[in-house]
Amino acid sequence: MAPVIMGHTDRPELGEELKNSFCATDPDMARVFARTTFLSDSRDELGRVKVPTLVLECAQDVIAPREVGAFVHQAISGSTLVALDSTGHCPHLSAPEATNEAIREFLA
C-alpha cells in the first residue's frame, strides 16, 4: 500500500521509506491509528475549529482527492487552502521544500 499512498512510481525509494515507517510502528499503536482512521467520521467537528488553519493538499492524491481539501477548507471558517504541485498523500516526504514553504508562508 505504501507505494500507492506515495504516488511516485518514478521514486520507489519514497514508497520504501513509508513502508519502513509503517513496519517500525508499534502494532498496538498502529491498530489504534487504523481504527481511528478507517472507522471514525469527524466531519461534523470541522465547523468547531476556531484557530487559523492551513489545509494542504496535493494535486494528485489517491487517498484524499481535491474534493476532500475543498470540503475541509469550506467547513473550517477562515482556513487557508494550498494545493501543492505534488503527487501522493505524504508531501512532507515527497515534496518537503514545497510543504515547508507553504507552512512558512501561512505562519508569516
Sequence and secondary structure as in RCSB ss.txt:
>XXXX:A:sequence
MAPVIMGHTDRPELGEELKNSFCATDPDMARVFARTTFLSDSRDELGRVKVPTLVLECAQDVIAPREVGAFVHQA
ISGSTLVALDSTGHCPHLSAPEATNEAIREFLA
>XXXX:A:secstr
 HHHHHT TT HHHHHHHHHHHHHS HHHHHHHHHHHHH   GGGGGG  S  EEEEEEE SSS HHHHHHHHHH
STT EEEEEEEESS HHHHSHHHHHHHHHHHH 
